[in-house]
Amino acid sequence: MRTPWVVAVAVALVFGSTVAVTAQMNEWGIPAAFVTDTVVGDTNDTATEDEGRASWEQTVEWSDPRLPSTLKAGATWYVYGDPPDDLMDEGLEAIEDYFVMVTEMSVLLDGTEGRWHGTGRAIKQGAGTDPERHYSYYVLEGDGAYEEMHALLRGAPDHDNDGPWDEQYEGWIIESGLPPLPE
């Protein structure tokens, strides 16, 4: 007759641990604010490019004052692809769709009350400016007044990027730490 008791304890343990894990995964009470921006001026005026590397500074008018207006970034990009040999002499337009550029960025938003720092990644297919061929995202961590906050941003769709940088951003400020990445 111990079987029902053992089953009941086992069910209670499994159910209780499932509720505890679910509660840790879903933090409903943590504020999150949607942000957008407008880049002021021409990024090309501040950009320096070298073979596979670039750095730039942007003045950004954010919809949320917690994000400082000066954005500084450095990037390294890598080009991958294998166009067919019979197209190699045809010029860039014939082979551009066979290439993918991957950009890794270091980003800093520095202000008087604190700063946001982190990394970004961008993927772009071909040499054109078609926004459907460009995707970028950024994970920034806050310091100072923004300690324990994160900004998760992306290059806004349908903008005309003219380099490894974005000209428009959108995303979220999460007012907490982020969950750890799985190992």
C-alpha positions, 0 to 999 in steps of 0.5 A: 500500500505504499505505492500510492504514497510514493507516486503522490510524493513523486508527482508533487516533486515533479510538479513543484520543480516544474512550477519553480523552473517556469516561475524563474523563466517568466519574469512578468513584473520586469519593465521593458520599454520599446525604443526607436531612433533617428540618426542625425547627420551622415555616418560616412562623415565619421567613418574610417574604413580599412581592409576588413575593419571600420569604425564610426560615430553616430549622433542618435536621437533615441525615443528613450532618454536612457540611451545616450546620443553618442554611439561609437562602434568598431567592426571587423567583417568577413566575406564568405562565398564561392561563386562559379568559376564561369562568372568570375570575369563578369564583374561584381553584379554577376557574382554578388549574390554568391557572397555573404558578409558577416560583421562583428561589432563592438558598440558603446553609448556613453553618457553623463549618467551611465553607458551601454556597451556590448556587441553586435552582429550583422549579416548581409547578402550581396553588395546591394542596399536591399534591406531584405538582404541585411539583418543586424542585432545588438546586445548592450549592457548598462553601467552607472545609472543603467546597471542591471539593464540591457538594451536589445536592438536591431537595425530597423527593417527597410532602412538603407544601410550604407556600410557595415553600420545601421542608419536606424535602430529599434528594440527594447530596454529590459530593466533586469539582467538577462537569463544565462545562455545555455551551455 
